[in-house]
Amino acid sequence: MLGILNDLLWGKVLLVLLIAVGIGFTVASRFVQFRYFGRMFRILGAGEAFKRDAHGHLSSFQALVLSVAGRVGGGNIAGVAVAITLGGPGAVFWMWVVGLMGMATSFLECTLAQTYKEAEGDGTYRGGPAYYIVKGLGQGWMWLAGLYSVLLLVTFGFGFTALQSYAVATSFGDAFGVPVYYSGIGLAMLVGLIIFGGIKRIARISEYLVPLMAGGYILTALVVLGLNVDRIPEVVIMIVQGAFGLDPAIGGGIGAAIMMGVKRGLFSNEAGLGSAPNVAAVAYVPHPANQGIVQAFSVFVDTVIICSVTAFVILLSGIYTPGTGAEVEGVALTQAALADHVGEWGRDFVSVALLLFAFSTILYNYYLGENSLNFFSRHNQNLFNVFRVAIIGLVCWGATTDLGTVFGFADVTMGLLAVVNLIGLIMLFRPGLRILHDFDAQIRDGAEQPVFDASNFPDMNIDPRSWELEPEDLVRTNTAAGAEAAHASE
């Protein structure tokens, strides 16, 4: 039964909805992910400038690494290998397409999350799909927001937390022979120390862990590409030919390439699932579109960069031969491919990378669960503490249990989660465009850093406390605006 539901959701319903929203918003926004691609890097700098530890705020960069912690995981290592094994090299091309379109979807959902966020009173904010559904569509849609929160808690808070613990423990056991029981206890203790510190401690840990793990993995893969630089054009041609069924040696043809590329790309970058907006909402930024642009960049990092380097490591190796199938698949294929390039230490390196990716994802999953609970019971620290204890127990249990059924169940609930979020995005398409047009207009008028004025949108049920600039930022913004006005009058 779970298999039938999973095939229906991921094989038909979600493929249509996700691609429709991605392409639809790309066109309606005039290709926002490409227009503001260079600005993604400048906004990160602006986000740090707007970071005020004295006021307890989190920056755009911290929210970015939190979302990357969730997006970057097993899908970037094992998922890419599965896509190539079942769909051929051409699947990589369609992963790129999905990633580029997913950048627009992520922009929309994360911009909405920022727009409708709520101030917590301690310098932090709460937000996400449940918040923008009920605030953007009205109280009559509380049932849909509640359904989303329940699905988010079950899928990420519980299901995927156990699955990531299992991945960490088994990978560590395979690489270093540590019994899963000890790995589970050690991981649970480490997770407990972090999550009891709340979102600020999770953000601080992620701020250092995520660049280290992603940067180390990318650097190692780039070394492999450098050693095989003369063969890169050959691999690119192989990918393009496979994408359009031009290589008769590839089994499955264009259909398999598209299906696997789209499915694995969507599964990896999470654009449209509504998970990333929960952490995108925590940042203190001058305009909602800032965080939308930054989060679009996180999809680019996940799919176009990290998934791509994994694919090239595999395709440049002698382990996988197109058209003949592979004797190994999943993470084992990635491990074998890297070992083929750099020696046996490559297997251990992939295991450690997977461990770090999975660990950061557990922290991300915890926060998604906490945010779900907060939607039903605001600021209930006792409830949060019970949930934290449950997560610690779940990490221990997940490390030592066969989770095949749990994975199948979580896959279905994640599909339902995406359907609910995409329905909300489609209905909030117009408000998302209004926020983008406000940002565009200020850019056209010469503003270096557009600033959001909630009073200009009285019909959108926006929390005005969430858009109060700190005094020093207000002074700087007004000074810059005055200078621009004086310059224009000359």
C-alpha positions as CSV (number, residue, x, y, z in Angstrom):
1,M,0.0,0.0,0.0
2,L,2.8,2.4,0.9
3,G,4.5,1.6,-2.4
4,I,1.4,2.4,-4.4
5,L,0.9,5.7,-2.6
6,N,4.5,6.6,-3.0
7,D,4.5,5.9,-6.7
8,L,1.3,7.9,-7.2
9,L,2.6,10.9,-5.3
10,W,6.2,11.1,-6.6
11,G,5.6,9.5,-10.0
12,K,2.6,11.6,-11.0
13,V,1.1,14.2,-8.7
14,L,4.2,15.9,-7.4
15,L,6.2,15.8,-10.6
16,V,3.4,17.8,-12.2
17,L,2.9,20.2,-9.3
18,L,6.5,20.9,-8.6
19,I,7.5,21.4,-12.2
20,A,4.4,23.6,-12.8
21,V,5.1,25.9,-9.8
22,G,8.8,26.1,-10.6
23,I,8.3,26.9,-14.3
24,G,5.3,29.1,-13.6
25,F,7.0,31.3,-11.0
26,T,10.2,31.4,-13.1
27,V,8.2,32.9,-16.0
28,A,6.0,35.2,-13.9
29,S,9.0,36.5,-12.0
30,R,10.9,37.1,-15.2
31,F,13.5,34.5,-14.2
32,V,14.2,35.9,-10.8
33,Q,16.8,33.2,-10.0
34,F,18.9,34.4,-13.0
35,R,18.2,38.1,-12.7
36,Y,19.5,38.2,-9.1
37,F,22.1,35.5,-9.3
38,G,25.0,37.9,-8.7
39,R,23.1,39.6,-6.0
40,M,22.9,36.4,-4.0
41,F,26.5,36.9,-3.0
42,R,26.1,40.6,-2.1
43,I,23.0,39.9,0.0
44,L,25.0,37.5,2.1
45,G,27.3,40.3,2.9
46,A,24.3,42.6,3.7
47,G,22.8,39.9,5.9
48,E,26.0,39.9,8.0
49,A,25.9,43.7,8.2
50,F,22.3,43.5,9.5
51,K,23.3,40.9,12.0
52,R,23.0,42.4,15.5
53,D,24.1,40.0,18.3
54,A,23.1,42.7,20.8
55,H,19.5,42.3,19.8
56,G,19.6,38.5,19.5
57,H,19.0,38.4,15.7
58,L,20.1,35.6,13.4
59,S,21.6,36.6,10.0
60,S,20.8,35.6,6.4
61,F,24.0,33.6,6.4
62,Q,23.0,31.6,9.5
63,A,19.6,30.9,8.0
64,L,21.3,29.9,4.8
65,V,23.6,27.4,6.5
66,L,20.6,26.0,8.4
67,S,18.8,25.3,5.2
68,V,21.9,23.9,3.5
69,A,22.2,21.6,6.5
70,G,18.9,20.2,5.6
71,R,19.1,20.2,1.9
72,V,22.6,18.7,1.7
73,G,22.5,15.0,2.8
74,G,22.3,11.5,1.6
75,G,20.6,12.6,-1.6
76,N,23.8,14.3,-2.7
77,I,25.9,11.2,-2.2
78,A,23.7,8.1,-2.5
79,G,20.8,9.7,-4.4
80,V,22.9,10.9,-7.3
81,A,24.4,7.4,-7.6
82,V,20.9,5.9,-7.7
83,A,19.8,8.4,-10.4
84,I,22.8,7.5,-12.6
85,T,22.4,3.7,-12.1
86,L,18.7,3.7,-13.0
87,G,18.5,6.6,-15.4
88,G,21.9,6.8,-17.0
89,P,24.2,9.8,-17.2
90,G,21.4,11.8,-18.8
91,A,19.6,11.9,-15.4
92,V,22.3,14.5,-14.3
93,F,21.1,16.9,-16.9
94,W,17.5,16.8,-15.7
95,M,18.7,17.2,-12.1
96,W,20.3,20.5,-13.3
97,V,17.0,21.6,-14.9
98,V,15.1,20.7,-11.8
99,G,17.6,22.6,-9.6
100,L,17.4,25.7,-11.7
101,M,13.6,25.7,-11.7
102,G,13.6,24.8,-8.0
103,M,15.5,28.0,-7.3
104,A,12.4,29.9,-8.3
105,T,10.1,27.7,-6.1
106,S,12.4,28.2,-3.2
107,F,12.5,31.9,-3.7
108,L,8.7,32.0,-3.6
109,E,8.2,29.9,-0.5
110,C,11.0,31.5,1.5
111,T,10.0,35.0,0.6
112,L,6.5,34.2,1.8
113,A,7.9,32.7,5.0
114,Q,9.8,35.9,5.7
115,T,6.8,38.1,4.8
116,Y,4.4,36.3,7.2
117,K,6.9,35.6,10.0
118,E,6.1,36.4,13.6
119,A,8.4,38.1,16.1
120,E,9.2,36.0,19.2
121,G,10.2,38.9,21.4
122,D,13.8,37.7,22.0
123,G,15.2,38.9,18.6
124,T,14.2,35.7,16.8
125,Y,11.2,34.9,14.6
126,R,9.0,32.0,13.7
127,G,7.5,31.2,10.3
128,G,7.0,28.7,7.5
129,P,4.2,27.2,5.4
130,A,1.8,26.8,8.3
131,Y,2.2,30.5,9.1
132,Y,1.9,31.8,5.6
133,I,-1.1,29.6,4.8
134,V,-3.2,30.7,7.8
135,K,-2.1,34.4,7.6
136,G,-2.1,34.7,3.9
137,L,-5.3,32.8,3.2
138,G,-7.2,33.5,6.3
139,Q,-8.5,31.6,9.4
140,G,-10.7,29.5,7.2
141,W,-7.6,27.7,6.1
142,M,-6.4,26.9,9.6
143,W,-7.2,23.2,8.9
144,L,-4.7,23.2,6.0
145,A,-2.0,24.9,8.1
146,G,-2.6,22.4,10.9
147,L,-2.4,19.5,8.5
148,Y,0.9,20.8,7.2
149,S,2.3,21.1,10.8
150,V,1.3,17.6,11.7
151,L,2.8,16.2,8.5
152,L,6.0,18.2,9.1
153,L,6.3,16.9,12.7
154,V,5.7,13.3,11.6
155,T,8.0,13.4,8.6
156,F,11.0,15.4,9.6
157,G,10.7,15.7,13.4
158,F,10.2,11.9,13.9
159,G,10.6,9.8,10.7
160,F,13.7,11.4,9.1
161,T,15.4,12.0,12.4
162,A,15.4,8.2,13.0
163,L,16.5,7.6,9.5
164,Q,19.4,10.0,9.6
165,S,20.5,8.4,12.9
166,Y,20.4,5.0,11.2
167,A,22.5,6.4,8.3
168,V,25.1,7.9,10.7
169,A,25.4,4.7,12.8
170,T,25.6,2.2,10.0
171,S,28.0,4.4,7.9
172,F,30.3,4.8,10.9
173,G,30.1,1.1,11.6
174,D,31.0,0.2,8.1
175,A,33.9,2.6,7.9
176,F,35.4,2.1,11.3
177,G,33.8,-1.0,12.9
178,V,32.1,0.9,15.7
179,P,29.0,-1.0,16.9
180,V,25.8,0.9,16.1
181,Y,24.7,0.9,19.7
182,Y,27.7,3.0,20.8
183,S,27.3,5.3,17.8
184,G,23.7,5.8,18.7
185,I,24.4,6.7,22.3
186,G,27.3,9.1,21.3
187,L,25.2,10.8,18.6
188,A,22.2,11.2,21.0
189,M,24.4,12.8,23.6
190,L,25.9,15.2,21.1
191,V,22.5,16.1,19.6
192,G,21.1,16.6,23.1
193,L,23.8,19.1,24.0
194,I,23.0,21.2,20.9
195,I,19.2,21.1,20.7
196,F,18.7,22.1,24.4
197,G,20.3,25.4,23.4
198,G,17.5,26.2,21.0
199,I,17.7,27.7,17.5
200,K,20.5,30.0,18.3
201,R,22.9,27.2,19.4
202,I,21.8,25.1,16.4
203,A,22.6,28.1,14.1
204,R,26.0,28.7,15.7
205,I,27.0,25.0,15.3
206,S,25.7,24.9,11.7
207,E,27.5,28.1,10.9
208,Y,30.8,26.3,11.3
209,L,29.9,22.7,10.5
210,V,28.0,23.2,7.2
211,P,30.8,25.1,5.4
212,L,33.4,22.7,6.7
213,M,31.5,19.6,5.5
214,A,30.3,20.9,2.2
215,G,33.6,22.7,1.5
216,G,35.6,19.6,2.3
217,Y,33.5,17.4,0.1
218,I,33.5,19.8,-2.8
219,L,37.3,20.4,-2.5
220,T,38.0,16.6,-2.6
221,A,35.7,16.2,-5.7
222,L,37.4,19.1,-7.4
223,V,40.8,17.5,-6.9
224,V,39.4,14.4,-8.7
225,L,38.1,16.6,-11.5
226,G,41.4,18.4,-11.8
227,L,43.2,15.0,-12.1
228,N,40.8,14.1,-15.0
229,V,40.3,17.6,-16.5
230,D,41.0,16.3,-20.0
231,R,38.0,13.9,-19.8
232,I,35.5,16.4,-18.5
233,P,34.2,17.4,-22.0
234,E,33.7,13.7,-22.8
235,V,31.5,13.3,-19.6
236,V,29.5,16.5,-20.4
237,I,28.8,15.1,-23.9
238,M,27.8,11.8,-22.3
239,I,25.3,13.6,-20.0
240,V,23.7,15.7,-22.7
241,Q,23.4,12.7,-25.1
242,G,21.8,10.6,-22.4
243,A,19.4,13.4,-21.4
244,F,17.8,13.4,-24.9
245,G,18.1,9.6,-25.6
246,L,20.9,10.1,-28.2
247,D,23.0,7.3,-26.8
248,P,21.6,3.9,-27.8
249,A,23.8,2.2,-25.3
250,I,21.9,3.7,-22.3
251,G,19.1,1.4,-21.1
252,G,15.8,3.1,-20.4
253,G,16.4,6.0,-22.8
254,I,15.1,9.5,-22.3
255,G,12.1,8.5,-20.2
256,A,14.2,6.9,-17.5
257,A,16.7,9.8,-17.6
258,I,14.0,12.4,-17.1
259,M,12.1,10.5,-14.4
260,M,15.2,9.7,-12.3
261,G,16.7,13.2,-12.8
262,V,13.5,14.9,-11.8
263,K,12.8,12.7,-8.8
264,R,16.3,12.7,-7.3
265,G,16.7,16.4,-8.0
266,L,13.5,17.2,-6.2
267,F,14.2,14.8,-3.4
268,S,17.7,16.3,-2.9
269,N,17.0,20.1,-2.9
270,E,13.6,20.0,-1.2
271,A,12.4,23.0,-3.2
272,G,8.6,23.0,-2.8
273,L,8.4,20.7,0.2
274,G,8.1,23.7,2.5
275,S,10.8,22.5,4.9
276,A,13.4,25.2,4.2
277,P,11.0,28.1,4.7
278,N,10.7,27.1,8.4
279,V,14.4,28.1,8.9
280,A,14.4,30.9,6.2
281,A,11.9,32.8,8.4
282,V,14.3,33.0,11.4
283,A,16.6,35.6,9.8
284,Y,16.6,39.4,10.5
285,V,16.7,40.9,7.0
286,P,15.7,44.3,5.5
287,H,13.4,42.8,2.9
288,P,11.6,39.4,2.5
289,A,13.0,39.0,-1.0
290,N,16.6,39.1,0.4
291,Q,16.0,35.7,2.1
292,G,14.2,34.4,-1.0
293,I,17.3,35.1,-3.1
294,V,19.6,33.6,-0.5
295,Q,17.6,30.5,-0.3
296,A,17.4,30.1,-4.0
297,F,21.2,30.1,-3.8
298,S,21.1,27.1,-1.3
299,V,19.2,25.1,-4.0
300,F,22.0,26.0,-6.5
301,V,24.6,24.8,-4.0
302,D,22.8,21.6,-3.3
303,T,21.9,20.5,-6.8
304,V,24.0,22.3,-9.3
305,I,27.3,22.1,-7.3
306,I,27.3,19.3,-4.8
307,C,25.2,16.8,-6.8
308,S,27.2,17.6,-9.9
309,V,30.6,17.0,-8.4
310,T,29.3,13.6,-7.1
311,A,28.0,12.8,-10.6
312,F,31.4,13.7,-12.2
313,V,33.3,11.6,-9.7
314,I,31.2,8.6,-10.6
315,L,31.2,9.1,-14.3
316,L,35.0,9.8,-14.5
317,S,35.7,6.6,-12.6
318,G,36.1,3.1,-14.0
319,I,33.5,1.7,-11.7
320,Y,30.4,2.7,-13.7
321,T,30.2,1.9,-17.4
322,P,27.1,3.4,-19.1
323,G,24.9,0.8,-20.7
324,T,26.2,-2.2,-18.8
325,G,24.7,-1.3,-15.4
326,A,26.6,-1.2,-12.2
327,E,27.6,-3.9,-9.8
328,V,27.3,-1.5,-6.9
329,E,24.8,1.3,-6.4
330,G,23.8,3.9,-3.9
331,V,26.4,5.2,-1.5
332,A,28.5,2.1,-2.3
333,L,28.9,3.3,-5.9
334,T,30.0,6.8,-4.8
335,Q,32.5,5.2,-2.3
336,A,33.9,2.8,-4.9
337,A,34.2,5.6,-7.5
338,L,36.1,7.9,-5.2
339,A,38.3,5.0,-4.1
340,D,39.1,4.3,-7.8
341,H,40.4,7.9,-8.1
342,V,42.3,8.4,-4.9
343,G,42.7,5.0,-3.2
344,E,41.0,3.2,-0.5
345,W,40.9,6.1,1.9
346,G,38.2,7.5,-0.5
347,R,35.7,5.0,1.0
348,D,36.3,6.2,4.5
349,F,36.1,9.8,3.3
350,V,32.6,9.3,1.8
351,S,31.5,7.6,5.0
352,V,32.7,10.6,7.1
353,A,31.1,13.0,4.7
354,L,27.8,11.1,4.9
355,L,28.1,11.1,8.7
356,L,28.5,14.9,8.8
357,F,25.7,15.5,6.3
358,A,23.4,13.3,8.2
359,F,24.3,14.8,11.6
360,S,23.6,18.4,10.4
361,T,20.3,17.2,9.0
362,I,19.3,15.8,12.4
363,L,19.7,19.3,13.9
364,Y,17.7,20.7,11.0
365,N,14.9,18.1,11.4
366,Y,14.7,18.8,15.1
367,Y,14.0,22.5,14.5
368,L,11.3,21.7,11.9
369,G,9.6,19.5,14.5
370,E,9.9,22.2,17.2
371,N,8.4,24.8,14.8
372,S,5.5,22.5,14.1
373,L,4.8,22.2,17.8
374,N,5.1,25.9,18.3
375,F,2.3,26.5,15.7
376,F,-0.1,24.6,18.0
377,S,1.2,25.7,21.4
378,R,3.1,29.0,21.2
379,H,6.3,29.3,23.4
380,N,5.6,26.2,25.4
381,Q,9.0,25.4,26.8
382,N,7.8,22.4,28.7
383,L,6.5,20.9,25.5
384,F,9.7,21.7,23.7
385,N,11.7,20.0,26.4
386,V,9.6,16.8,26.2
387,F,10.1,16.9,22.4
388,R,13.9,17.3,22.9
389,V,14.0,14.2,25.2
390,A,11.9,12.3,22.7
391,I,14.4,13.2,19.9
392,I,17.3,12.0,22.0
393,G,15.5,8.7,22.5
394,L,14.6,8.5,18.8
395,V,18.2,9.0,17.8
396,C,19.3,6.0,20.0
397,W,16.4,3.9,18.7
398,G,16.9,4.8,15.1
399,A,20.6,3.9,15.2
400,T,19.9,0.3,16.2
401,T,16.7,-0.5,14.2
402,D,15.9,-1.7,10.7
403,L,13.9,1.3,9.4
404,G,12.6,0.0,6.1
405,T,8.9,0.5,7.0
406,V,9.6,3.9,8.6
407,F,11.3,5.1,5.4
408,G,8.4,4.0,3.3
409,F,5.9,5.7,5.6
410,A,8.0,8.9,5.8
411,D,8.3,9.0,2.0
412,V,4.5,9.0,1.7
413,T,4.0,11.7,4.4
414,M,6.7,13.8,2.8
415,G,4.8,13.6,-0.5
416,L,1.6,14.7,1.2
417,L,3.6,17.5,2.9
418,A,4.7,18.8,-0.5
419,V,1.1,18.6,-1.9
420,V,-0.2,20.7,1.0
421,N,2.6,23.3,0.6
422,L,2.3,23.5,-3.2
423,I,-1.5,24.1,-2.9
424,G,-0.6,27.0,-0.5
425,L,2.0,28.4,-2.9
426,I,-0.3,28.3,-5.8
427,M,-3.0,30.2,-3.9
428,L,-0.4,32.7,-2.6
429,F,1.3,33.2,-6.0
430,R,0.0,36.8,-6.3
431,P,1.2,38.0,-2.8
432,G,4.6,36.5,-3.6
433,L,4.8,38.5,-6.8
434,R,3.7,41.7,-5.0
435,I,6.6,41.4,-2.6
436,L,9.0,40.7,-5.5
437,H,7.7,43.7,-7.4
438,D,8.2,45.9,-4.4
439,F,11.9,44.7,-4.3
440,D,12.3,45.3,-8.0
441,A,10.8,48.8,-7.9
442,Q,13.2,49.9,-5.2
443,I,16.2,48.4,-7.2
444,R,15.0,50.4,-10.2
445,D,14.8,53.6,-8.1
446,G,18.4,53.1,-7.2
447,A,18.2,51.6,-3.7
448,E,21.4,49.7,-2.9
449,Q,19.5,47.8,-0.2
450,P,15.7,47.7,-0.5
451,V,13.8,48.0,2.8
452,F,10.4,46.4,3.4
453,D,7.7,48.7,4.8
454,A,4.8,46.5,6.1
455,S,2.5,49.5,6.2
456,N,2.4,49.5,2.4
457,F,0.6,46.1,2.5
458,P,-2.2,46.7,5.0
459,D,-4.3,43.9,3.3
460,M,-1.8,41.1,3.8
461,N,-2.1,40.5,7.5
462,I,1.6,41.0,8.2
463,D,3.0,41.2,11.7
464,P,4.4,44.8,11.9
465,R,6.7,43.9,14.8
466,S,8.6,41.5,12.5
467,W,9.6,44.4,10.2
468,E,10.9,46.9,12.7
469,L,14.5,47.8,11.9
470,E,16.9,48.2,14.8
471,P,17.7,51.9,15.5
472,E,21.3,51.7,14.1
473,D,20.0,50.0,10.9
474,L,17.2,52.6,10.6
475,V,19.7,55.4,10.9
476,R,22.0,53.9,8.3
477,T,19.1,53.2,5.9
478,N,17.7,56.8,6.3
479,T,21.2,58.3,5.8
480,A,21.7,56.3,2.6
481,A,18.2,57.3,1.4
482,G,18.9,61.0,2.2
483,A,22.2,60.8,0.3
484,E,20.5,59.3,-2.7
485,A,17.8,62.0,-2.7
486,A,20.4,64.7,-2.4
487,H,22.4,63.2,-5.3
488,A,19.2,63.0,-7.4
489,S,18.4,66.7,-6.9
490,E,21.7,67.9,-8.0
